[in-house]
């Protein structure tokens, strides 16, 4: 395969040509930096958006759990009130029956004394 050949520059051409220093083009570096910063901002925004959705879901779950716990608490309070009312009613009945037993014992003692006298 034949390669195209280039001619060697002559010394005369090299001396007469203008020679300027050229800097290495670094124009692409700042573009990559801007792109990287843009990607980071987009990722942070996306993470924040996703975190907000997760926070909303968690808040909704906690609100539902709070409602369930409030209902259970109210049910417990009602049961406690009912138990306390039942206990108070039973204590009154016990006191009434104790008083009745005491009265009946007194009457029994009275009738037994009356029987002994006759």
C-alpha positions as a Markdown table, in Angstrom:
| # | Residue | x | y | z |
|---|---|---|---|---|
| 1 | Unk | 0.0 | 0.0 | 0.0 |
| 2 | Unk | 1.3 | 3.4 | -0.9 |
| 3 | Unk | 1.2 | 6.1 | 1.6 |
| 4 | Unk | 1.0 | 9.6 | 0.4 |
| 5 | Unk | 4.2 | 11.3 | 1.0 |
| 6 | Unk | 4.8 | 14.8 | 2.2 |
| 7 | Unk | 7.7 | 16.8 | 1.3 |
| 8 | Unk | 10.1 | 17.8 | 3.9 |
| 9 | Unk | 10.1 | 21.5 | 4.6 |
| 10 | Unk | 13.2 | 23.3 | 3.5 |
| 11 | Unk | 15.2 | 25.3 | 5.9 |
| 12 | Unk | 14.6 | 28.4 | 3.9 |
| 13 | Unk | 10.8 | 27.9 | 4.2 |
| 14 | Unk | 11.1 | 27.4 | 7.9 |
| 15 | Unk | 13.2 | 30.5 | 8.4 |
| 16 | Unk | 10.9 | 32.7 | 6.3 |
| 17 | Unk | 7.6 | 31.5 | 7.8 |
| 18 | Unk | 6.0 | 33.2 | 10.7 |
| 19 | Unk | 6.3 | 31.4 | 13.9 |
| 20 | Unk | 3.8 | 32.1 | 16.7 |
| 21 | Unk | 3.4 | 30.4 | 20.0 |
| 22 | Unk | 0.2 | 28.6 | 20.2 |
| 23 | Unk | -1.5 | 27.7 | 23.4 |
| 24 | Unk | -3.1 | 24.4 | 23.9 |
| 25 | Unk | -6.8 | 24.8 | 23.5 |
| 26 | Unk | -8.5 | 24.2 | 26.8 |
| 27 | Unk | -11.9 | 25.3 | 25.7 |
| 28 | Unk | -13.4 | 21.9 | 26.2 |
| 29 | Unk | -12.5 | 21.8 | 29.9 |
| 30 | Unk | -14.8 | 24.6 | 31.0 |
| 31 | Unk | -17.6 | 23.1 | 29.0 |
| 32 | Unk | -17.2 | 19.8 | 30.8 |
| 33 | Unk | -17.1 | 21.7 | 34.1 |
| 34 | Unk | -20.3 | 23.5 | 33.3 |
| 35 | Unk | -21.9 | 20.2 | 32.2 |
| 36 | Unk | -20.7 | 18.5 | 35.5 |
| 37 | Unk | -22.1 | 21.3 | 37.6 |
| 38 | Unk | -25.4 | 21.1 | 35.7 |
| 39 | Unk | -25.6 | 17.4 | 36.3 |
| 40 | Unk | -24.9 | 17.8 | 40.0 |
| 41 | Unk | -27.6 | 20.5 | 40.2 |
| 42 | Unk | -30.1 | 18.2 | 38.4 |
| 43 | Unk | -29.2 | 15.3 | 40.6 |
| 44 | Unk | -29.6 | 17.4 | 43.8 |
| 45 | Unk | -33.0 | 18.7 | 42.5 |
| 46 | Unk | -34.1 | 15.2 | 41.6 |
| 47 | Unk | -33.0 | 13.8 | 45.0 |
| 48 | Unk | -34.9 | 16.7 | 46.8 |
| 49 | Unk | -38.0 | 16.0 | 44.7 |
| 50 | Unk | -37.9 | 12.3 | 45.5 |
| 51 | Unk | -37.2 | 13.0 | 49.1 |
| 52 | Unk | -40.2 | 15.3 | 49.2 |
| 53 | Unk | -42.4 | 12.5 | 47.8 |
| 54 | Unk | -41.1 | 10.1 | 50.3 |
| 55 | Unk | -41.7 | 12.6 | 53.1 |
| 56 | Unk | -45.3 | 13.0 | 51.9 |
| 57 | Unk | -45.9 | 9.3 | 51.8 |
| 58 | Unk | -44.4 | 8.9 | 55.3 |
| 59 | Unk | -46.4 | 11.8 | 56.6 |
| 60 | Unk | -49.6 | 10.3 | 55.2 |
| 61 | Unk | -48.8 | 6.9 | 56.8 |
| 62 | Unk | -48.1 | 8.6 | 60.1 |
| 63 | Unk | -51.4 | 10.5 | 59.9 |
| 64 | Unk | -53.3 | 7.3 | 59.3 |
| 65 | Unk | -51.4 | 5.6 | 62.2 |
| 66 | Unk | -52.2 | 8.6 | 64.3 |
| 67 | Unk | -55.9 | 8.4 | 63.5 |
| 68 | Unk | -55.9 | 4.7 | 64.3 |
| 69 | Unk | -54.2 | 5.3 | 67.6 |
| 70 | Unk | -56.6 | 8.1 | 68.5 |
| 71 | Unk | -59.5 | 5.8 | 67.8 |
| 72 | Unk | -57.9 | 3.0 | 69.9 |
| 73 | Unk | -57.3 | 5.5 | 72.7 |
| 74 | Unk | -60.9 | 6.7 | 72.6 |
| 75 | Unk | -62.1 | 3.1 | 72.7 |
| 76 | Unk | -59.8 | 2.4 | 75.7 |
| 77 | Unk | -61.1 | 5.5 | 77.5 |
| 78 | Unk | -64.7 | 4.4 | 76.9 |
| 79 | Unk | -63.9 | 0.9 | 78.2 |
| 80 | Unk | -62.2 | 2.3 | 81.2 |
| 81 | Unk | -65.1 | 4.6 | 81.9 |
| 82 | Unk | -67.5 | 1.7 | 81.6 |
| 83 | Unk | -65.3 | -0.5 | 83.9 |
| 84 | Unk | -65.2 | 2.3 | 86.4 |
| 85 | Unk | -69.0 | 2.8 | 86.3 |
| 86 | Unk | -69.5 | -0.9 | 86.7 |
| 87 | Unk | -67.1 | -1.0 | 89.6 |
| 88 | Unk | -68.9 | 1.9 | 91.3 |
| 89 | Unk | -72.3 | 0.3 | 90.8 |
| 90 | Unk | -71.0 | -3.0 | 92.2 |
| 91 | Unk | -69.5 | -1.2 | 95.2 |
| 92 | Unk | -72.9 | 0.5 | 95.9 |
| 93 | Unk | -74.6 | -2.9 | 95.6 |
| 94 | Unk | -72.1 | -4.4 | 98.0 |
| 95 | Unk | -72.7 | -1.6 | 100.5 |
| 96 | Unk | -76.5 | -1.9 | 100.2 |
| 97 | Unk | -76.3 | -5.7 | 100.6 |
| 98 | Unk | -73.9 | -5.3 | 103.6 |
| 99 | Unk | -76.4 | -2.9 | 105.2 |
| 100 | Unk | -79.2 | -5.3 | 104.4 |
| 101 | Unk | -77.3 | -8.2 | 105.9 |
| 102 | Unk | -76.5 | -6.1 | 109.0 |
| 103 | Unk | -80.2 | -5.1 | 109.4 |
| 104 | Unk | -81.3 | -8.8 | 108.9 |
| 105 | Unk | -78.8 | -9.9 | 111.5 |
| 106 | Unk | -80.1 | -7.3 | 113.9 |
| 107 | Unk | -83.7 | -8.5 | 113.2 |
| 108 | Unk | -82.7 | -12.1 | 113.6 |
| 109 | Unk | -81.0 | -11.3 | 117.0 |
| 110 | Unk | -84.2 | -9.4 | 118.0 |
| 111 | Unk | -86.5 | -12.3 | 117.0 |
| 112 | Unk | -84.2 | -14.8 | 118.7 |
| 113 | Unk | -84.4 | -12.8 | 122.0 |
| 114 | Unk | -88.2 | -12.6 | 121.6 |
| 115 | Unk | -88.4 | -16.4 | 121.1 |
| 116 | Unk | -86.3 | -17.0 | 124.2 |
| 117 | Unk | -88.5 | -14.8 | 126.3 |
| 118 | Unk | -91.7 | -16.7 | 125.4 |
